[in-house]
Amino acid sequence: MRRVDRFRYFLDYFTTNFPEPETELVYNSPYELIVAVVLSAQCTDKRVNLVMPALLQQFPTPAHLGAAAPEEIFPFIRSVSYPNNKAKHLAGLGRMLTEQFNSEVPSQIDELQRLPGVGRKTANVVASVIYNLPAMAVDTHVFRVSHRIGLVPKSATTPLAVEKALLRYIPESLVSKAHHWLILHGRYICVARTPKCEICPLTPVCAYFQKNYGNPAAALPPATA
């Protein structure tokens, strides 16, 4: 099957059946989102959502966060993964936002990546979710699902390579949505250990399914069925 056909089916299905996907992180401002995304690295959104209210009550602005020592931040995030490193990142993040960006979260990828704790994935999430830019954040879910379905070639062995391969076929207007579609599909259906192929709507075009179970139908059904 041609890769372009897989993309067409994938995009048609989700555009019709899940037209307005959203991040599962709870936030009310760009500042709150970037803090949440930094905390979410190798941690569940559910856990991050649990710790954010108390953290934000204590540090409601970048200035409050930047004025705190990592030791003051740590108790509020001790239950997330790697709390020591993330406490240091958040303190530095607050200072840099305050001192260099007038307490505003920048929209440009290169500026976002200057912030402590913000790698390319985090920068892409913020640019996509807050500023609706065509940025494709590649986390473990996006990486896994993209390869399983066959949206990207096997040679795409890094997050950046997967990002570039996805952007080649996804229209700019759908990139921010496709990011969420891939994440949520990986989180709830195309899970890491045992993908739930029996309830997956993408099996007609999924390379993993066809390799392991055969073609589910003689003819390709419409993606919106």
Buried (B, 14 or more C-beta within 10 A) or exposed (E): BEBEEBBBBBBEBBBEEBEEBEBBBBBEEBBBBBBBBBBBBEBEBEBBBEBBEEBBEBBEBBBEBBBBEBEBBBEBBEEBBBBEEBBBBBBBBBBBBBEEBEBEBBBEBEBBBEBBBBBBBBBBBBBBBBBEBBBBBBBBBBBBBBBBBBBBEEEBEEBEBBBBBBBEBBEEEBBBBBBBBBBBBBBEBBBEEEBEBEEBBBBBBBBBBBEEEEEBEEEEEEBEE
